[in-house]
């Protein structure tokens, strides 16, 4: 079982988009998957409630609400024994002890970032804090950066890419700024489940991300000749 942690202290950077689409990707591939939503807003939980019956099953746990009726926290967070991948959607802020507990159990960490000056600044500070905390805890967890809502021909994107490429933490995927993600969220599915021909370039990004999560291999290059956005 692998526990995949979607983490960033910056709100609105796309943690839920990545968490739901990653869970949907694994489930669609036949991997028994659970999605844990630690965000009190419950966006991932609502996505699961919208999920069509003909889509692959994802076990959902709304971890962002307190346990009721004398149920222990550990019991409330349990997942089926056959689960092989647990995707964890986290809130923007967490208590230090809760974060440390998640880090100890994590198999890999994905840090989303948006191509904006504010997001870049906050995320760089967060990455520094994260690596420092992991070092203090004496744990070695793979950390990968995913640029979300990327418009490859903009100055903000190019500046962010240059900055992130100077870090020791790898860039593992660039997700386009496309309405397909909005459409998939409204349906309760992942974009891999939309079956649209024009999604081939987007799916290659998800394949690269999952390949890194499963094998540690980085994509040889990131294509930059794809359209910035697609209307549906």
C-alpha positions in Angstrom: 0.0 0.0 0.0 1.3 3.5 -0.9 0.1 6.7 0.7 0.4 9.7 -1.7 0.2 13.0 0.1 -0.9 16.1 -1.8 0.5 19.0 0.2 1.0 22.7 0.1 0.2 25.4 2.7 -1.0 27.7 -0.1 -4.8 27.5 -0.6 -6.2 27.4 -4.1 -3.2 25.8 -5.7 -5.1 22.8 -7.0 -4.6 20.1 -4.3 -8.1 18.8 -4.8 -7.8 18.8 -8.6 -4.7 16.6 -8.3 -6.0 14.4 -5.5 -9.3 13.6 -7.3 -7.7 13.1 -10.7 -4.9 10.9 -9.3 -7.4 8.8 -7.4 -9.5 8.5 -10.5 -6.5 7.6 -12.6 -5.5 4.7 -10.3 -9.1 3.5 -9.9 -9.6 3.5 -13.7 -6.5 1.4 -14.1 -7.9 -1.3 -11.9 -6.0 -0.4 -8.7 -7.9 -0.5 -5.5 -7.9 3.1 -4.4 -9.0 5.2 -1.4 -9.3 9.0 -1.2 -8.9 10.7 2.2 -10.2 14.3 2.4 -8.6 16.1 5.4 -9.8 19.5 4.2 -12.8 20.7 6.3 -14.3 22.2 3.1 -14.8 18.6 1.9 -14.3 19.3 -1.8 -12.9 15.8 -2.5 -15.7 14.3 -0.5 -18.3 16.2 -2.6 -16.5 15.0 -5.8 -16.9 11.4 -4.6 -20.6 12.0 -3.9 -21.1 13.1 -7.5 -19.2 10.1 -8.9 -21.3 8.1 -11.5 -22.1 4.5 -10.8 -20.4 3.4 -14.0 -17.1 4.8 -12.9 -14.5 2.7 -11.0 -15.1 2.6 -7.3 -13.0 4.8 -5.0 -13.3 4.3 -1.2 -13.8 7.7 0.3 -13.1 8.9 3.9 -14.0 12.4 5.0 -11.2 12.9 7.5 -11.8 16.6 7.8 -14.7 16.1 10.2 -14.5 14.9 13.8 -15.5 11.3 14.7 -18.9 10.8 16.2 -20.6 8.3 18.5 -17.5 7.2 20.3 -15.8 6.0 17.2 -12.0 6.3 17.5 -10.1 8.4 15.0 -8.1 5.3 13.8 -11.3 3.4 13.2 -12.9 6.3 11.3 -9.9 6.5 9.0 -9.7 2.8 8.1 -9.7 1.7 4.5 -10.5 -1.7 2.9 -7.8 -4.3 3.3 -7.5 -4.6 -0.5 -6.6 -0.9 -0.9 -3.3 -0.4 -2.7 -3.2 3.3 -3.2 -4.3 6.0 -0.7 -4.5 9.6 -2.1 -4.6 12.2 0.7 -6.1 15.7 0.0 -4.9 18.1 2.7 -6.0 21.5 3.9 -4.0 24.7 3.6 -3.0 24.7 7.2 -2.4 21.8 9.6 -1.1 21.5 13.1 2.6 20.5 13.3 1.9 17.2 15.0 -0.7 16.2 12.4 1.6 17.1 9.6 4.4 15.1 11.2 2.1 12.1 11.5 1.2 12.3 7.8 4.8 12.6 6.8 5.8 9.5 8.7 3.2 7.4 6.9 3.7 8.9 3.4 5.2 7.1 0.5 5.5 10.2 -1.7 4.6 13.9 -1.6 3.2 15.9 -4.5 3.4 19.7 -4.1 1.1 21.7 -6.5 1.9 25.2 -7.5 0.3 27.8 -9.7 2.3 30.0 -12.1 1.9 33.2 -10.2 4.4 35.4 -8.3 2.5 35.0 -5.0 2.1 31.2 -5.3 5.8 30.9 -6.3 7.0 32.8 -3.2 4.7 30.9 -0.8 5.5 27.5 -2.3 9.3 28.1 -2.2 9.0 29.0 1.5 6.9 25.9 2.1 9.3 23.6 0.3 12.1 24.9 2.5 10.0 24.3 5.6 9.0 20.9 4.4 12.6 19.7 3.6 13.8 21.1 6.9 11.1 19.2 8.8 11.8 16.0 7.0 15.5 16.4 7.8 14.7 17.0 11.5 12.5 13.9 11.5 15.2 11.8 9.8 12.8 10.7 7.0 13.5 10.5 3.3 10.3 10.9 1.3 10.2 11.5 -2.5 8.9 15.0 -3.2 7.7 16.1 -6.6 6.4 19.4 -7.9 3.4 19.7 -10.2 2.6 23.0 -11.9 -1.1 23.4 -12.1 -3.2 25.4 -14.6 -0.1 26.0 -16.7 -0.2 28.3 -19.7 3.2 27.5 -21.3 3.5 30.7 -23.4 3.1 33.2 -20.5 5.9 35.0 -18.8 4.7 33.8 -15.3 4.9 30.2 -16.4 8.4 30.6 -17.8 9.6 32.4 -14.7 8.2 29.7 -12.5 9.7 26.9 -14.6 13.2 28.6 -14.4 12.9 29.0 -10.7 11.7 25.5 -10.0 14.3 23.9 -12.2 17.0 25.4 -10.0 15.7 23.4 -7.0 16.8 19.9 -5.9 13.1 18.9 -5.9 12.0 17.5 -9.4 9.3 18.9 -11.6 7.2 15.8 -12.5 4.3 17.3 -14.4 2.7 20.4 -15.9 -1.1 20.3 -16.0 -2.7 22.6 -18.6 -5.2 25.3 -17.8 -8.1 23.6 -19.5 -11.9 23.5 -18.8 -11.7 19.7 -19.0 -10.7 19.7 -15.3 -13.8 21.8 -14.5 -16.0 19.5 -16.5 -14.6 16.4 -14.9 -15.1 17.9 -11.4 -18.7 18.7 -12.1 -19.3 15.0 -13.1 -17.4 13.5 -10.2 -14.8 11.8 -12.5 -11.2 12.2 -13.5 -10.2 13.6 -16.9 -8.8 10.1 -17.8 -12.4 8.9 -17.6 -13.8 11.6 -20.0 -12.6 9.6 -23.0 -11.9 12.7 -25.1 -9.5 12.4 -28.0 -8.1 15.9 -27.4 -6.9 14.8 -24.0 -4.0 12.8 -25.2 -1.4 15.4 -24.3 -3.0 15.9 -20.9 -3.0 12.1 -20.2 0.7 12.0 -21.0 1.3 14.3 -18.1 -0.6 12.1 -15.8 1.2 9.1 -17.1 4.5 10.8 -16.3 3.3 11.7 -12.8 2.1 8.2 -12.0 5.3 6.7 -13.5 7.4 8.9 -11.1 5.2 7.9 -8.2 5.6 4.2 -9.1 9.2 4.0 -10.3 10.9 7.2 -9.4 11.7 7.9 -13.0 11.5 11.5 -14.3 10.0 12.3 -17.7 12.8 13.0 -20.3 11.2 16.3 -21.2 8.0 18.3 -20.9 6.5 19.3 -24.2 5.8 23.0 -24.6 4.1 23.1 -28.0 0.7 22.2 -26.6 -2.2 24.7 -26.6 -2.6 26.6 -23.4 -6.3 25.8 -22.9 -9.1 23.9 -24.6 -12.7 25.0 -24.9 -15.4 22.3 -24.5 
